[in-house]
Amino acid sequence: MRGEPGRRVVVTGLGAVSGIGIGAAEFLAGLRAGKSAAGPITAFDTEGFDRSTACEVKDFEPDRWIRNLDVRTLGRASRFSVAAARMAVADAGFPEPESALCDVPCLISVGTTDGESRDLDHLVEEEVDLGPERMDPTVARRVPAGRLSSAIAQEFGLTRAEAVTLPTACAAGNYAVGYGYDAIRGGDVDVALCGGADALCRKTFTGFYRLGTIAPERCQPFDKDRKGILTGEGAGILVLESLESALARGARIYAEVLGYGLNCDADHPVAPNQDSVVRCMRLALDNARVKPDEVDFISAHGTGTKANDITEARAIRQVFGDAAPPRTVSIKSMIGHSMGAAGALASIACSLALTEGFIPPTINHEHTDPECGLDCVPNQAVAADLKVVQNNGLAFGGNNAVVIFGKARADWS
C-alpha cells in the first residue's frame, strides 16, 4: 500500500441506516445525544433465549429511498445498502444521480458479515415446517451476498461500475473503505460508494449467545462490569471521491481518507490477538504518514466483551503509550454491533466528528475497567478541535482493518 503519493481521497457524501437515526442528520443527532437503540428483539422469535435485547433499525421505509428496483426482490440487508447509497449520493450533491454517475467509471464496495442470512433463517424455517417444495423462490433469489453491492449498481444504472462485496466479518466496512481509497488514489476511478450492511438475524445472534457474549440489556464497552455485546443492524455508505473531482464540482468535503492498514493473523477463530492489532494500527498510521501523537481520538472496535476490550486497550497503549493514549470511544454502546456495517457507520461517525468538532460518547459507562485504562468519553459527547481520527475494525479470524481520517482543509474550498 505504501509508495509514492497518489491522488488525495476525500469523503463527500454520507448515508446512514442505524438504530439511532436514518440519514446523516439523524445519525449525527443520535451520536451527539448519546442515544441508545437497545430494545426487545422483534426480528425473530426469542423463545428459549434468556437474553433477547438487540439494536434494531425502527421505522425504516425502503420505498422512500429505493426508486428503481422492486423492493420485494431485495433482502433486508440489501435494502439497507441501497437506501444508504441513495442517501449518500444525494448528500454528495450529485444532480440526478442516475445520469450523473452512469457514464463515470466508479467502484461499489460493500462489506458484510451475514449477507442475507436473515432470509436464510426464513428459508430454513419454511423447509422444516413446510418441506422444501414449499420454499419461496423469491426469497431464495435474494440470498446471494453479492446483491448488497450489485443492487446499488442496478438502482443507479451504473454500467461502468465494479461492484464487490467483501465478507471480512466485523471489519468488512473498513475493508470496503480501504478498497475504495486504493481505487481512487491509484487513478482507476474518481468516485467510489463504500461501506457495509447487515441485518439482524437469528443465526448470528445464536452464535454470539452460544459463545456467552450477549449482554442482558445494554452494551458497556470498557466498563469493569461489562457483560458483552448487543447485536445490531444497519448500513453505512460513504461517497469517496478524488480531491480534484470534488473541487471541480464544488462538493462539500467532510473529511480526507489519509490511509489505512489491513492484516490477518489467522491465530484464532474468535479471540483477538494483541500483537496483530498493534501491527495493523501501525500499518495504518504508516500508510497515512501520521505519527501516533497526531491522533486526536480513536473510534474503537469496542464490542463490550471482556477479551476484546482488554486486548484492544492494551494494543492502543502499546502503540500510543501508557501515559496519555488518545480518547477512545465505542459507538457500539449506542447502535450495538452491526457486524459488516460497524466499521462503515463508525467511519461516518468519524467524518461527522471531524466536520462538527465533537467526540461522540461511550454510553452506559459507570466505572472504567482498570485493565483498559482509557478515557472513553463516558456518557456525554464533548466538543473537540479534531484534526486526525482513527477507526478500528477487528474481526473474527484475525481480520483487522484500521482507517485514518483527517480534517478537510479550509483552503480547499
PEVENUR-V419413 format. One line per field, one symbol per residue. ss: DSSP state (2 for helix, 1 for strand, 0 for the rest). A space follows every 10 residues. Layout:
BEGIN
ss: ???
END
This chain:
BEGIN
ss: 0000000011 1111111100 1102222222 2220000111 0000000000 0011100000 0222000000 2220022222 2222222222 2000002222 2000011111 1000002222 2222222222 0222002222 0000002222 2222220000 1111110022 2222222222 2222200000 1111111100 0222222222 0001000000 0010000010 1101111111 1122222200 0000111111 1111000000 0002222222 2222222200 0222001110 0000022222 2222222222 0000001110 0222201022 2222222222 2222220110 0100000100 0000000100 0110000111 1111022211 1111111002 220
END
